[in-house]
Amino acid sequence: MKTVKTYLIRKPEDIDEVISMSERYPERAKEVEIAETIELTARQYDCICKYPFKDYRFLTGKGGYKDGYLQVVELTCKNKQPLYANPEGSSYCRYLGIKLGD
């Protein structure tokens, strides 16, 4: 099981809000399980950073809890920090976070 420590921000406006809230409240970060990793193009990555509420088919039906662990989708892009999304079964980033701590 691969995990990451992140503070998942509920319905963020954009990545700037995620970063700001994560820096302001690092004590709210929790270990979550990475259920799947998806490699994005630079265009897809930038779109998620700007518009987390947009529909992304590759997120549909993912996230939520499984066997007591909160599941996230790790969104990666070459030369960019990974993002962690918990769509709670939806097709948008209902919760979005970045890696915190070591």
Backbone as CSV, one residue per row, in Angstrom:
resi,resn,N_x,N_y,N_z,CA_x,CA_y,CA_z,C_x,C_y,C_z
1,MET,0.854,-1.178,0.000,0.000,0.000,0.000,0.902,1.244,0.000
2,LYS,0.687,2.112,-0.952,1.437,3.364,-1.050,0.590,4.482,-0.458
3,THR,1.184,5.264,0.436,0.449,6.355,1.080,1.180,7.673,0.893
4,VAL,0.476,8.747,1.193,1.045,10.087,1.144,0.358,10.921,2.224
5,LYS,1.092,11.878,2.769,0.523,12.792,3.758,0.092,14.053,3.027
6,THR,-1.186,14.380,3.124,-1.738,15.537,2.424,-2.912,16.121,3.207
7,TYR,-3.147,17.387,2.998,-4.359,18.037,3.509,-5.245,18.250,2.295
8,LEU,-6.303,17.485,2.203,-7.218,17.568,1.065,-8.195,18.718,1.279
9,ILE,-8.127,19.689,0.383,-8.963,20.884,0.473,-10.271,20.627,-0.260
10,ARG,-11.383,20.863,0.426,-12.707,20.617,-0.152,-13.094,21.727,-1.121
11,LYS,-13.410,21.318,-2.332,-13.876,22.201,-3.401,-13.019,23.465,-3.548
12,PRO,-11.720,23.290,-3.799,-10.854,24.466,-3.953,-11.126,25.206,-5.251
13,GLU,-10.896,26.500,-5.221,-11.053,27.331,-6.424,-9.973,27.022,-7.455
14,ASP,-8.740,26.809,-6.961,-7.606,26.532,-7.845,-6.448,26.001,-6.994
15,ILE,-5.326,25.708,-7.643,-4.178,25.151,-6.918,-3.603,26.146,-5.919
16,ASP,-3.723,27.433,-6.170,-3.223,28.435,-5.227,-3.915,28.312,-3.872
17,GLU,-5.208,28.035,-3.886,-5.934,27.843,-2.628,-5.448,26.587,-1.915
18,VAL,-5.197,25.529,-2.663,-4.696,24.283,-2.072,-3.355,24.527,-1.393
19,ILE,-2.457,25.191,-2.078,-1.128,25.470,-1.533,-1.236,26.375,-0.305
20,SER,-2.015,27.424,-0.406,-2.186,28.368,0.701,-2.753,27.687,1.947
21,MET,-3.811,26.928,1.776,-4.443,26.248,2.915,-3.518,25.185,3.506
22,SER,-2.778,24.494,2.656,-1.848,23.462,3.131,-0.729,24.076,3.952
23,GLU,-0.246,25.222,3.530,0.805,25.916,4.276,0.267,26.496,5.579
24,ARG,-0.965,26.962,5.562,-1.568,27.587,6.743,-1.949,26.564,7.817
25,TYR,-2.378,25.363,7.385,-2.869,24.353,8.326,-2.179,23.004,8.125
26,PRO,-0.863,22.926,8.258,-0.175,21.649,8.029,-0.592,20.562,9.018
27,GLU,-1.075,20.961,10.185,-1.503,19.975,11.187,-2.750,19.211,10.762
28,ARG,-3.445,19.664,9.741,-4.647,18.978,9.247,-4.325,17.879,8.241
29,ALA,-3.074,17.744,7.873,-2.674,16.719,6.909,-2.844,15.326,7.515
30,LYS,-3.227,14.377,6.656,-3.432,12.988,7.069,-2.836,12.053,6.042
31,GLU,-2.507,10.853,6.493,-2.037,9.817,5.580,-3.241,9.267,4.815
32,VAL,-3.108,9.213,3.499,-4.155,8.647,2.648,-3.517,7.616,1.728
33,GLU,-4.307,6.716,1.233,-3.810,5.664,0.346,-3.924,6.099,-1.112
34,ILE,-2.854,5.899,-1.863,-2.874,6.175,-3.293,-3.430,4.939,-3.989
35,ALA,-4.649,5.049,-4.470,-5.321,3.920,-5.105,-4.908,3.748,-6.558
36,GLU,-4.533,4.859,-7.189,-4.178,4.833,-8.603,-3.335,6.057,-8.924
37,THR,-2.423,5.898,-9.880,-1.628,7.020,-10.368,-1.956,7.228,-11.837
38,ILE,-2.244,8.464,-12.198,-2.560,8.812,-13.584,-1.559,9.852,-14.056
39,GLU,-0.890,9.562,-15.172,0.053,10.494,-15.784,-0.732,11.435,-16.686
40,LEU,-0.599,12.726,-16.432,-1.306,13.742,-17.203,-0.372,14.436,-18.175
41,THR,-0.949,14.988,-19.214,-0.186,15.876,-20.087,-0.045,17.207,-19.353
42,ALA,0.861,18.042,-19.806,1.030,19.364,-19.192,-0.261,20.168,-19.295
43,ARG,-0.943,20.024,-20.395,-2.209,20.747,-20.586,-3.280,20.288,-19.589
44,GLN,-3.409,18.967,-19.404,-4.376,18.433,-18.443,-4.032,18.878,-17.024
45,TYR,-2.755,18.802,-16.681,-2.303,19.197,-15.348,-2.637,20.664,-15.080
46,ASP,-2.294,21.526,-16.020,-2.575,22.966,-15.861,-4.071,23.229,-15.755
47,CYS,-4.856,22.477,-16.492,-6.309,22.638,-16.448,-6.845,22.282,-15.055
48,ILE,-6.378,21.182,-14.493,-6.817,20.804,-13.147,-6.405,21.861,-12.134
49,CYS,-5.199,22.397,-12.278,-4.729,23.430,-11.350,-5.596,24.683,-11.409
50,LYS,-6.087,25.019,-12.584,-6.910,26.222,-12.758,-8.393,25.966,-12.539
51,TYR,-8.858,24.769,-12.930,-10.295,24.462,-12.912,-10.569,23.100,-12.279
52,PRO,-10.382,22.958,-10.973,-10.616,21.649,-10.360,-12.070,21.176,-10.418
53,PHE,-13.039,22.101,-10.684,-14.453,21.718,-10.749,-14.890,21.194,-12.103
54,LYS,-14.026,21.316,-13.088,-14.355,20.821,-14.418,-14.476,19.296,-14.370
55,ASP,-15.272,18.725,-15.278,-15.416,17.268,-15.338,-14.190,16.639,-15.980
56,TYR,-13.662,15.624,-15.303,-12.526,14.854,-15.804,-12.938,13.382,-15.776
57,ARG,-13.210,12.826,-16.927,-13.716,11.448,-17.006,-12.836,10.447,-16.273
58,PHE,-11.541,10.669,-16.299,-10.621,9.709,-15.672,-10.754,9.668,-14.146
59,LEU,-11.498,10.603,-13.554,-11.738,10.588,-12.107,-13.059,9.929,-11.723
60,THR,-13.933,9.752,-12.674,-15.273,9.232,-12.398,-15.228,7.904,-11.639
61,GLY,-15.978,7.864,-10.539,-16.130,6.636,-9.771,-14.984,6.329,-8.820
62,LYS,-14.037,7.230,-8.679,-12.866,6.960,-7.839,-12.932,7.737,-6.540
63,GLY,-12.025,7.393,-5.634,-11.948,8.071,-4.346,-12.841,7.420,-3.306
64,GLY,-13.028,8.110,-2.205,-13.837,7.579,-1.114,-13.016,6.679,-0.203
65,TYR,-13.706,5.894,0.603,-13.051,4.993,1.554,-13.133,3.558,1.075
66,LYS,-12.058,2.814,1.333,-12.033,1.385,1.035,-11.248,0.705,2.147
67,ASP,-11.871,-0.261,2.781,-11.234,-0.989,3.884,-10.704,-0.039,4.956
68,GLY,-11.438,1.044,5.204,-11.067,1.983,6.254,-10.033,3.023,5.860
69,TYR,-9.568,2.998,4.612,-8.570,3.965,4.160,-9.167,4.923,3.142
70,LEU,-8.846,6.202,3.292,-9.261,7.195,2.320,-8.423,7.004,1.065
71,GLN,-9.084,6.843,-0.075,-8.434,6.592,-1.361,-8.296,7.886,-2.142
72,VAL,-7.120,8.095,-2.728,-6.900,9.244,-3.597,-6.316,8.778,-4.918
73,VAL,-6.448,9.625,-5.905,-5.823,9.410,-7.202,-4.637,10.359,-7.280
74,GLU,-3.474,9.800,-7.510,-2.268,10.615,-7.671,-2.199,11.066,-9.122
75,LEU,-2.130,12.377,-9.324,-2.086,12.954,-10.663,-0.679,13.490,-10.885
76,THR,0.044,12.879,-11.818,1.428,13.260,-12.051,1.598,13.877,-13.431
77,CYS,2.655,14.667,-13.557,3.027,15.296,-14.819,4.530,15.560,-14.749
78,LYS,5.215,15.296,-15.815,6.660,15.448,-15.847,7.075,16.847,-15.378
79,ASN,8.027,16.879,-14.449,8.611,18.122,-13.904,7.637,18.976,-13.097
80,LYS,6.549,18.370,-12.599,5.582,19.114,-11.770,5.295,18.290,-10.518
81,GLN,4.905,18.975,-9.443,4.605,18.243,-8.217,3.317,17.442,-8.383
82,PRO,3.278,16.239,-7.830,2.047,15.452,-7.917,0.892,16.124,-7.173
83,LEU,-0.295,15.893,-7.680,-1.524,16.346,-7.029,-2.263,15.102,-6.549
84,TYR,-3.085,15.266,-5.520,-3.845,14.154,-4.962,-5.312,14.537,-4.930
85,ALA,-6.114,13.775,-5.668,-7.537,14.082,-5.796,-8.386,12.981,-5.184
86,ASN,-9.414,13.393,-4.473,-10.450,12.489,-3.994,-11.765,13.018,-4.554
87,PRO,-12.205,12.459,-5.686,-13.439,12.945,-6.288,-14.704,12.424,-5.607
88,GLU,-14.548,11.504,-4.630,-15.713,10.935,-3.938,-16.721,10.351,-4.926
89,GLY,-16.223,9.719,-5.988,-17.093,9.088,-6.978,-17.520,10.005,-8.112
90,SER,-17.268,11.289,-7.967,-17.647,12.255,-9.003,-16.575,12.319,-10.089
91,SER,-16.725,13.255,-11.004,-15.756,13.410,-12.084,-14.972,14.722,-11.965
92,TYR,-14.979,15.329,-10.797,-14.205,16.552,-10.577,-13.428,16.407,-9.265
93,CYS,-12.536,17.323,-9.004,-11.697,17.255,-7.799,-12.451,17.818,-6.596
94,ARG,-13.326,17.004,-6.045,-14.075,17.443,-4.861,-13.106,17.807,-3.740
95,TYR,-12.056,17.019,-3.591,-10.982,17.287,-2.638,-9.671,17.222,-3.413
96,LEU,-8.781,18.176,-3.150,-7.508,18.226,-3.858,-6.411,18.602,-2.876
97,GLY,-5.263,17.924,-2.992,-4.151,18.196,-2.081,-2.812,18.041,-2.763
98,ILE,-1.790,18.456,-2.016,-0.397,18.291,-2.436,0.316,17.532,-1.327
99,LYS,1.488,16.997,-1.613,2.239,16.242,-0.619,2.774,17.186,0.448
100,LEU,2.653,16.766,1.709,3.173,17.525,2.850,4.088,16.621,3.671
101,GLY,5.090,17.213,4.246,5.994,16.448,5.116,6.881,15.513,4.337
102,ASP,7.550,14.632,5.068,8.469,13.682,4.427,7.832,12.354,4.178
